[in-house]
Amino acid sequence: MRSLGRVVLAVGAAAGLAALTGCGGVYYSIEATSASSRLEEARVLGAETLAPYEYYYAKEHLDQAQIEASEASYSDAANYAETAEEYASKAIELSQAAHHAAGRQ
């Protein structure tokens, strides 16, 4: 009976590990999609010229997130994607402020 308990425990641990790995990929995917959308919004607003530091910083972090994800480093990939989204949002804010200051909406 003890060996059966160990087998059940081992199978449970393996399933848990697989679930955690899968969740990392899902979490990264959500973060990357969100960051990509924000980066596209920034591009449409002209952030490449109105907020170049923030725009390109976000772009490079999103590119690095994709590299990390391709190597199954989902935690690192998600962190890069989060930073990309943060800086894309900053680029959007700066671009909107520049449009507002110029009298454009």
N, C-alpha and C positions, 0 to 999 in steps of 0.2 A: 504494500500500500504506500510506503514511503517513496518508492521509486516513481509511482504514478503521480504523486504529489509534486515531485521534482520535475517531472515531464510537463505537467500542467503549468507549473510556475515558469519553466523555461519557455514554453510556447507563449504564455501570457507576456513575458518580458520581450520576446521577439516581436510579438504583435504590437506591443506598446512602442518599441523602437521604430518599427515600420510606420506607425501612425505619426510619430513625431517627425520623422523624415518627410513624410507626405505633407504634413501641416506646414513645414518650413517652405516647401515649394509653393503651396497655396498662398501662404502669407506673402512670400516674395512676389508672386504673381499679382496679387491685389495691389501691393505697394508700387510695383513697376507700372501697372496699368494706370494708376492714379497719377504717378509722376509723369508718365508719357503724355497724358491728357493735359496736365498743367503746363508742360513744356511746349506743347503744340499751341495752347492758348497764348502763352508768352510770345511765341514766334509770330502768331497772327497779329498781336498787338505791336510788333516791331521791337521786341526786346533785344534782338541782336544788335541794334544800334542804340536803343534807349537805355538799356540796362545790360550791357555786354558782359560785365563780370559775372553777374548773377545768372544770366542765361547760359553762358558757356560753362560755368561751374556746375550748374544743374545738368547740362548735357553730358559733360564728362563723367559725372557721377552715375548717371543713368547708363552710360556705355560700360562703365566698370561694373555696375550691378549685373548687367547681362553677361559679362565675362565670368563673374563669380558664380552666377547661376549655372552657366554652362559647365562649371567644374563642380557642381552640386554643393557649393558653399552657400547655402540658402540664407543663413543668418547674416553673413557678410553682405550678400546680395541685397537683402531686405534693408540693411543699414544704409547702403549706398543709395538705394531707391528712396528711402525716407529723406536723406539729405538732398537728393535731386528734387524731390517734391517741395521741400522747404525753400530751396533757392529759386525754383521755378515760380513759386508763389511770390517771393520777393521781387522777381523780375516782372511779374504781372503788376504788382502794386506800383513799382517804379514807372513802368510804362503807362499805366493808367494815369498816374500823377502827371507825367509829362504831357499826355494828351489833354488832360484837364487844364494844365497851365497854358497850353497853346490854344485853348478854346475849343478843342475837339472832344467829342465824347467817344 
